[in-house]
Amino acid sequence: MTITAPRLDPRVIGLAHYAGRAVLESVLIRHGLDFQQQITLRLVAVADGPLGREQLVGEVVSALKVDEATVRDVVDRLIAAKLVEADGFDGVGGPEVRITDAGRELFERVSRETGAYTARIYAGIPGQDLETAGRALTLITERANAALAAVAE
């Protein structure tokens, strides 16, 4: 018996997103993090060096489609938890944000745990299917971002 796959549409994308996010959040909650904190911590962890605080805020706003005040609060909570630190200057007078040893250790631990789930979730899906899905989702993201920008004008 052949199962016909559903056509890619907003519902299918949303169901996949929220299922994956629920898995991630089940890991994060055990480590005292929320989704926005993890996304912000990841950006700092994978950066080549310190990030200007405003650059970090801008990147998180762009990625999560939330307001700057919300992201500034997330950064402040990460600083208070001593997962990142802000000091120095970013070249335009603002502080630089860098990951602390505790932040790096937490990021790596969470990454290992979520990586194990990701491996199981993606297991057995042919590479060509993943590449096709990746191309389609990248194009959808670009178009949605363009539509959002047009609405904001």
WODA-V895200 format. One record per residue. N is the residue number from 1. RES is the residue in one letter. PHI is phi in degrees with one decimal (999 if undefined). OMEGA is omega as a letter, one per 40 degrees, with the letter a starting at -180 (none if undefined). D_CENTER is the distance of its C-alpha to the mean C-alpha in Angstrom with 1 decimal. Layout:
n:N res:RES phi:PHI omega:OMEGA d_center:D_CENTER
n:N res:RES phi:PHI omega:OMEGA d_center:D_CENTER
This chain:
n:1 res:M phi:999 omega:i d_center:38.0
n:2 res:T phi:-97.8 omega:i d_center:35.3
n:3 res:I phi:-98.5 omega:i d_center:32.3
n:4 res:T phi:-82.0 omega:i d_center:31.3
n:5 res:A phi:-73.1 omega:i d_center:27.5
n:6 res:P phi:-69.4 omega:i d_center:26.4
n:7 res:R phi:-70.5 omega:i d_center:25.7
n:8 res:L phi:-64.9 omega:i d_center:22.1
n:9 res:D phi:-150.2 omega:a d_center:21.8
n:10 res:P phi:-56.4 omega:i d_center:19.5
n:11 res:R phi:-66.1 omega:a d_center:20.5
n:12 res:V phi:-61.9 omega:i d_center:19.8
n:13 res:I phi:-62.4 omega:a d_center:16.3
n:14 res:G phi:-61.7 omega:i d_center:15.7
n:15 res:L phi:-61.2 omega:i d_center:17.3
n:16 res:A phi:-64.4 omega:a d_center:15.2
n:17 res:H phi:-59.3 omega:a d_center:11.9
n:18 res:Y phi:-69.9 omega:i d_center:13.3
n:19 res:A phi:-65.3 omega:i d_center:15.0
n:20 res:G phi:-64.8 omega:i d_center:12.0
n:21 res:R phi:-64.9 omega:i d_center:10.1
n:22 res:A phi:-63.1 omega:i d_center:13.5
n:23 res:V phi:-62.6 omega:i d_center:13.7
n:24 res:L phi:-57.9 omega:a d_center:10.5
n:25 res:E phi:-65.1 omega:i d_center:11.8
n:26 res:S phi:-66.0 omega:i d_center:15.2
n:27 res:V phi:-77.0 omega:a d_center:14.3
n:28 res:L phi:-59.0 omega:a d_center:12.5
n:29 res:I phi:-61.7 omega:i d_center:15.5
n:30 res:R phi:-67.5 omega:a d_center:17.8
n:31 res:H phi:-108.8 omega:i d_center:16.4
n:32 res:G phi:75.3 omega:i d_center:16.4
n:33 res:L phi:-112.0 omega:i d_center:12.8
n:34 res:D phi:-111.3 omega:a d_center:11.1
n:35 res:F phi:-59.0 omega:a d_center:7.7
n:36 res:Q phi:-63.8 omega:i d_center:7.5
n:37 res:Q phi:-63.9 omega:a d_center:8.9
n:38 res:Q phi:-64.7 omega:i d_center:6.7
n:39 res:I phi:-62.3 omega:i d_center:3.6
n:40 res:T phi:-67.5 omega:i d_center:7.0
n:41 res:L phi:-60.3 omega:i d_center:8.7
n:42 res:R phi:-61.0 omega:i d_center:6.9
n:43 res:L phi:-59.3 omega:i d_center:7.7
n:44 res:V phi:-71.4 omega:a d_center:11.0
n:45 res:A phi:-66.8 omega:a d_center:11.6
n:46 res:V phi:-94.0 omega:i d_center:11.4
n:47 res:A phi:-68.2 omega:i d_center:13.3
n:48 res:D phi:-69.2 omega:a d_center:16.9
n:49 res:G phi:-171.1 omega:i d_center:18.2
n:50 res:P phi:-59.8 omega:i d_center:17.9
n:51 res:L phi:-110.4 omega:i d_center:16.0
n:52 res:G phi:-61.9 omega:a d_center:18.0
n:53 res:R phi:-56.7 omega:a d_center:16.8
n:54 res:E phi:-68.7 omega:i d_center:17.1
n:55 res:Q phi:-62.7 omega:i d_center:15.2
n:56 res:L phi:-60.3 omega:i d_center:12.2
n:57 res:V phi:-58.1 omega:i d_center:12.8
n:58 res:G phi:-61.1 omega:a d_center:13.2
n:59 res:E phi:-66.9 omega:i d_center:10.0
n:60 res:V phi:-71.2 omega:i d_center:8.0
n:61 res:V phi:-56.9 omega:a d_center:10.8
n:62 res:S phi:-64.5 omega:a d_center:10.5
n:63 res:A phi:-72.1 omega:a d_center:7.0
n:64 res:L phi:-99.4 omega:i d_center:7.5
n:65 res:K phi:58.4 omega:i d_center:11.3
n:66 res:V phi:-120.5 omega:a d_center:12.5
n:67 res:D phi:-80.5 omega:a d_center:15.4
n:68 res:E phi:-61.0 omega:a d_center:15.8
n:69 res:A phi:-60.6 omega:i d_center:17.7
n:70 res:T phi:-62.0 omega:a d_center:14.9
n:71 res:V phi:-69.0 omega:i d_center:12.6
n:72 res:R phi:-60.3 omega:i d_center:15.7
n:73 res:D phi:-64.4 omega:i d_center:16.4
n:74 res:V phi:-61.0 omega:i d_center:13.0
n:75 res:V phi:-60.5 omega:i d_center:14.0
n:76 res:D phi:-60.6 omega:i d_center:17.5
n:77 res:R phi:-67.9 omega:i d_center:16.6
n:78 res:L phi:-67.1 omega:i d_center:14.9
n:79 res:I phi:-66.1 omega:a d_center:18.1
n:80 res:A phi:-61.3 omega:i d_center:20.3
n:81 res:A phi:-80.8 omega:a d_center:19.0
n:82 res:K phi:61.6 omega:i d_center:19.7
n:83 res:L phi:-92.1 omega:i d_center:16.3
n:84 res:V phi:-135.6 omega:i d_center:16.2
n:85 res:E phi:-134.1 omega:i d_center:19.3
n:86 res:A phi:-121.3 omega:i d_center:20.3
n:87 res:D phi:-161.5 omega:a d_center:23.5
n:88 res:G phi:66.8 omega:a d_center:25.4
n:89 res:F phi:-135.9 omega:a d_center:24.9
n:90 res:D phi:-91.1 omega:a d_center:22.7
n:91 res:G phi:95.7 omega:i d_center:25.8
n:92 res:V phi:-123.1 omega:i d_center:25.9
n:93 res:G phi:96.3 omega:a d_center:26.8
n:94 res:G phi:-99.9 omega:a d_center:23.5
n:95 res:P phi:-72.7 omega:i d_center:22.1
n:96 res:E phi:-97.8 omega:i d_center:19.9
n:97 res:V phi:-112.5 omega:i d_center:17.0
n:98 res:R phi:-136.4 omega:i d_center:17.0
n:99 res:I phi:-78.9 omega:i d_center:15.8
n:100 res:T phi:-92.2 omega:i d_center:18.8
n:101 res:D phi:-59.8 omega:i d_center:20.2
n:102 res:A phi:-64.2 omega:i d_center:19.2
n:103 res:G phi:-65.2 omega:i d_center:15.6
n:104 res:R phi:-63.1 omega:a d_center:15.7
n:105 res:E phi:-62.5 omega:i d_center:17.6
n:106 res:L phi:-65.6 omega:i d_center:15.3
n:107 res:F phi:-58.6 omega:a d_center:12.2
n:108 res:E phi:-66.7 omega:i d_center:14.5
n:109 res:R phi:-64.6 omega:i d_center:15.9
n:110 res:V phi:-63.5 omega:i d_center:12.8
n:111 res:S phi:-62.0 omega:i d_center:11.8
n:112 res:R phi:-62.6 omega:a d_center:15.5
n:113 res:E phi:-63.6 omega:a d_center:15.6
n:114 res:T phi:-70.6 omega:i d_center:12.7
n:115 res:G phi:-60.7 omega:i d_center:14.0
n:116 res:A phi:-64.8 omega:i d_center:17.3
n:117 res:Y phi:-65.7 omega:a d_center:16.2
n:118 res:T phi:-59.6 omega:i d_center:14.5
n:119 res:A phi:-59.8 omega:i d_center:17.8
n:120 res:R phi:-68.3 omega:a d_center:19.8
n:121 res:I phi:-65.6 omega:a d_center:18.0
n:122 res:Y phi:-90.1 omega:a d_center:18.3
n:123 res:A phi:-56.6 omega:i d_center:21.7
n:124 res:G phi:83.2 omega:i d_center:24.5
n:125 res:I phi:-84.3 omega:a d_center:22.7
n:126 res:P phi:-57.5 omega:a d_center:24.5
n:127 res:G phi:-54.4 omega:a d_center:22.7
n:128 res:Q phi:-62.8 omega:i d_center:24.2
n:129 res:D phi:-65.2 omega:i d_center:22.8
n:130 res:L phi:-65.6 omega:i d_center:19.2
n:131 res:E phi:-65.1 omega:i d_center:19.9
n:132 res:T phi:-62.9 omega:i d_center:21.4
n:133 res:A phi:-62.3 omega:i d_center:18.6
n:134 res:G phi:-61.2 omega:i d_center:16.1
n:135 res:R phi:-63.7 omega:a d_center:18.6
n:136 res:A phi:-64.2 omega:a d_center:19.0
n:137 res:L phi:-68.3 omega:i d_center:15.4
n:138 res:T phi:-64.3 omega:i d_center:14.9
n:139 res:L phi:-64.9 omega:i d_center:18.1
n:140 res:I phi:-62.0 omega:i d_center:17.3
n:141 res:T phi:-62.5 omega:i d_center:14.1
n:142 res:E phi:-59.1 omega:a d_center:16.3
n:143 res:R phi:-68.2 omega:i d_center:19.1
n:144 res:A phi:-66.5 omega:i d_center:17.2
n:145 res:N phi:-62.8 omega:i d_center:15.9
n:146 res:A phi:-65.1 omega:i d_center:19.6
n:147 res:A phi:-63.9 omega:i d_center:20.9
n:148 res:L phi:-63.2 omega:i d_center:18.9
n:149 res:A phi:-62.1 omega:a d_center:20.2
n:150 res:A phi:-66.6 omega:i d_center:23.6
n:151 res:V phi:-67.8 omega:a d_center:23.6
n:152 res:A phi:-72.1 omega:a d_center:22.7
n:153 res:E phi:-72.9 omega:none d_center:25.7
